[in-house]
Amino acid sequence: MLAPYSASHNANAAGMASSAYGPPVSHTPDGTARALEAQTKAYRNRYAEPIGGDNYPNADATRIGELKANGLPIHYNVDPAPPTKYTQDSAAKEHFRDKETIIAGINAEHGTGQKVQRVVNVGEEEVELMREARRTAELENFDRYVYSMVDPRQPGALKWLNEVYPDFVSRRIEQVQTDYEFALRNQLIDQWGVNDFQDLKFKYMVDQGMIDGPTLKPTKKTKVNYTPGYLSPWKFPHWLNTKKEEEGLKLPFASAKYGKKPANSTDWSFAAGQGPLAGDRSSLEYAQALFRTKGAPDRDIGRPGYSAPASTPGPSGT
């Protein structure tokens, strides 16, 4: 590869043309073209579209309905597994496409006249493509069979799955890492520009639609000028001041964005006001109870043998 050009070489332009350098030599770009082709294929395979994952908003209703419709025990997991890649491009697929394109081009050239008679042999390459597709479909069937036995969210289930079939787990974790790597890299280039050749090639392929991937959720834009209340201590309320008293205590994965999740987060929750210490838990309510602002103080509350009076007089004595 040629060394980067330096602007200081302009001063030596006359010397560069002297006979001491010998006859001019044209640099062949084929090496650069092949390197770009290899990198293009690598990026396309890395960011190839996965398959699987969420395809409905409320997994529970779909799961129970499917189980009942097929007469299956409800302990089977019929929800879709996290996404993963089952197929990528390959040299064999590219060779097959190129060969078919050449044949189509020959027939199109003689479309108005006599077509060229060309015999296409079905060799081992075509047979291997068929076998690859068949193997991939069987792998997906096996993965779906295994996932029906276990729900990784349940305690101990992931450990069992990772011991018995670790490839199932690793392939899907790699897909998560690839998704976030694409989103992070693309956002950084958009914000800070192209800083090396890898960035240049990556952004070129994104702009041309050759590769695609997810994006991070954009945050709310902050006003440039001062916003009243932005520096106020009340901008960040106490972490205990939640809506548990109104909406109930949320159950595990009520806020999930992937996998099984409720249509509304309140669907997976204990009813409000139930359970030990379930009432009067906000900071304001606790302060009112601590200083008895709702009634006359009773300093004996909590002492052994204490019994509450029949009625507690209000602040006005009534």
N, C-alpha and C positions, 0 to 999 in steps of 0.2 A: 504494500500500500504506500502511496506517495506521502511524503511528509507534508504537513500543513504549510500552505503558502504564506510567506512573510512579506509585508509591504516593503520592507527594507531591500528586498531583491530588485525593486524597480531601478535602483541606482546602478545596478550591475547588468542592466538589460543588454548593453553593447557587448559586454564580455561573455554573456550567455550565448550570443550568436557567433562567437569566434570559432575558427576551425579546430581549436583544441578540444572541443566537445564532440567532434565527429559529426556524422550526418544526423539529421533530425530523426527522432524516433517517435512514432505515434503510440500513445498509451492505449492499450486495449481495455475497454470498460467491461469486458465479459466477467472478469473476476468480481467487480463491484456488483454487477447485475446478479450473479449467482449468490453472493452474500446477502443481497436484499431479498432474493427469492427464498433463501433458507430461513431468514428471519421472519418473513411474511408467513411462511408455513408454520413456524414455531408459535407465533402469536395467534394465528387462527386456531391452532389446536389447543393452546392454553386457554383461550377465551371462547372455546366452542360452547354452543348453547347446551345447558344441562336439561335433564328431563326429570319429572317427578315433583314432589313437594306439594304445597297447598294449591288446591284448585276449587275450594269452596269456603265461604266465610264461616260457617258454623259446622264444625266437624262432628259434633255430638249427634245432631239430628240425622245427618247423612249416615253416620256409622250405625246407629241403632236401627234406622229404617232398612238399611241394606242387610244387616244381620237377620232381622225379623223376616224380611222378604225371602231370604234364602234358607230360612230355618236353621241358621248357624248359632252355636253357643255364643253368648254375648262376651265371653272372655277373649275371643279372637280380636286381633287388631287389624281392621280392614282399612285403616287410614293410610294415606300415601306416605311413603318414606321421604326423608329429606332429599333434595335433588342431587343428581350426580350425572357425569357424562357417561353415556353408553357407546358413543361413536365419535370418531374424529376422522379427519381426512388422512389419506395415506398415499404413498407413491403408487401403489397398485390401483387405487381409485382414480388418481390423476391420469395414469397411463390408460386406463379404460376410457375415461372421458375424452382424452386427446385422440385416441384411435377412432372412437365413434364420431368425433367432430370432423376428422379428416374424411371419413367415409361419407358423412352428410355433405361436406363441402364438395366432394367429387360428384355426387349425385345432383347437387344444386347447380353445378357448372354446366351439366348436360341435361338440365331439366326440360328444355324445349326440343332436344333432339334425342338421339339414341344414347341411352345411359350406359356407362361403363359397367361391364359385368365384373364384379369383384367378389371373390370368395373370402369370407371372414372365418377364420379358424377359431373354434372354441378350445382354448388351451387350458393349461393348469392355472393361469392367472385368473381367468373367468370363474373356474371352479372354486378357487380359493376365495374369491369375493363372495360367492354364494355361501360357502362354509362359514366365512366370517359373520355374515348376517345371521345365519342360523345359530351360531355360538352366542352371539350377542343377545338374541331373543331368548335363548334358554337361560342365559345369565340373569336377565331381568325377571324371568319366571321364578328362578331360584331365590333371588333377592326378595321378591314379593312373598314367597312362601315363608322365608325365614322371618321377615318382619311381622307376619301375621301371628307369630308365636310370642312376641314380646313387645312391650311398650317401653322404650328407653327412659321415659320420664319416671317410671316407677322405681323406687329404691332397689338397687342391686341388679336391675335389668341390663343396664349398660355394661356393667362389669362382666356379666355372663356373655353378652353378645360380643364384647371385645375379646374375650378369651376363646370363644368358639369360632367366631367368624370375624376376625379383626379387619379383613379387607373391606367388609361392608361399612364399617365405621370410618376407616381412614379415607376411603374414596369420597365420602360425603363431607368430612371435615376439610379435606383439601379443596373441595368445591366452595365451601364457605370462605376459606382463606383467599381463594382466587377471586371471588366476587368482591370482597372488601379491598383486595389489592388493586383491582381494576378501578373501583370507585375512588380510592385514595390517590392513585397515580394520576387519574384523569383530572381530578379536582386540583391537585397541586400544579399540574401543567397549566390549567386554565388560569390559576391565580398568579403563578410565578413565572410562567413562560417556559420555553424550551431551553434546557440548559446542557444537554449533551445529545449525542447522536441517537441514543436509545429513546430519549424523549421525542426526538424528531420523527423517528420511525413509528413510534406508538401513536402519536397524535395524527400523523398522516393516515394511518389505517383507521383511526376513529372517525376522522373527518370524511374519509371516502366510504364509510359504512362497511368496511371489511371486517371489523370486529366491533362488538357491542357488549355492554355490561350494565350493571346496576349503578345507581347514583345514591349518595347519602342524602338523607332528608334535609332540605335547606332550612336554616334557622331564620327566625324573624329578623328582618332588617332593623337595626337600631338607627334612630334619627341622628343626624349629624349634630344638630343643635341640642341644647340641654332639654331633657325631658323631665318635667316635674315628677318627683317621686322615685326617680331612678336611683338616687343616692339615699333614699329614705330607709331606715332600718325595717320598716314595715313591708318593704319590697320582698323580703325573704321571711315569710311567716314561720312560726315554730313548726318543726317537722312532725310534731304530734297533732297539730291542728289540721286534721284531714276530714274527709267526709264520711268517716266510719259511722258516726252517730246517725247520719241521714240515709246512707246507702247500704250500711251493713259492712261486715268484715269480709274483704275479698278472699276467695279461696286461691290455692296455688294455680298459677298460670292464667289467672283471670285477665292479665294484661298481655298475654302472649301475642306476638305478631307472626309466629311461625308454628306449624303443627296444629294440634287440636286447640281450639280456642272458642270462647262463646261469642255469639253475635253481639252481645252487649256485656261489658265487664260486670255489670250488676247481676247478670244471670248466674254467675258463679260466686255466691257470697252467702254468708250467714245473715239472717235477718237482723235489722238494726235493733239495738237495745237489749240483746240477749248475751248471756254468758257473764262470768265474774267481772266485776269492775267495768261493766259495759256502759254505764250512764254517767253523765256529767264529767266528761273527760277532757274537754277543751281547757285551754289555759284560763279563759275568762270564767268558765263555770267553776273551775277549781279555785280561783281567787275569790269568787263570790262565796263558795262554801267555806273557805279558810277564814274569811273575815266576817262570815255570817251576814252578808249584806241583804239576804233575803228574809231575815228574821232576827229575833233577839238572840244574843249569844247564849249557848248552853255549854259551859266549860266542863261538864261531867261526861260528855259523849265519849265513849270508848273505855271508860273505867269499869273495872269488874263490878258486877251487880247492877249496872246502870239499866234503867228501863225508861224509854221515851215517854214523855207526858202524853196525855190524851189529845191535847191540842197545843200547838205552839203559837203564842201570840205574835202578831205581826209587828212591824216597826211602830205602828200607831197605837199599839196596845189593845187592838181589837182581836 
